[in-house]
């Protein structure tokens, strides 16, 4: 089968198209004919050797796919064959024509939901729902979403606005700010401007919730915008570094800073299911920024590295005709 291999830590060019044996589903597993694979920011970091853990080459990246169940292993309901599903994998194997997934981790794609949208919310949607649950913004609260035009950020904007919050989108550039407004943000600021926090204060004053997906200097500046009783959820490091706020500093200001959210498989599965249901109901609209052919996975990583895309990036493996 066609696949993309990660050969060593480095730039996008270490991702090389090649061949691999079709994996065999074991007991409790299914084989998926992959239509689309998701690409995540974390995968770009792991590719470069900067991730939260280390890959060991050679490896086929990709932890989220969507497609049709082709074969089943022992102990799996035969009725699953032919089903349209999305699934997380065991951490790798998604950049390929076929992938093996645990049957109990499959999520059926609701009728009327495009496979591209389903794959787009598999990872980003479950993360956004998890973060939304953690901060639980209330009607009228002021919510700052960093990286608001990204895959997760764009969904957080929608969830917070849907909860009745006043959303301030922090994004890199005017174009991404417009996209965040389209998603439901009331205000947009460019966090590349040294005075971006002044723009936030001019718009809404202090904020009650911060979704910190950028980290670094942006995350620390966002912490300074929190009102007493505010909540900050640290979840990303687009800047290259997570925001590290000493507990005593948060207590002194009367705010809560949360990181290391509950990421148990059961919780993530439930959040992904909820995200898919929200898409099916029309309340959540993933923005797909780019779709690259499987063999051009290196281009997909390069675009994420240089931040030229807004929204979710996908690989078209064997899209339906």
Helices and strands as residue ranges (DSSP letters): E 2-6, G 12-14, E 15-19, E 29-39, H 41-48, E 64-72, G 78-80, E 84-88, E 98-102, G 103-105, E 107-108, H 115-135, E 142-146, H 151-162, E 166-171, H 174-182, E 187-190, H 196-204, E 207-212, H 216-223, E 226-234, H 247-253, E 256-258, H 265-280, E 288-293, G 294-296, H 297-305, E 312-316
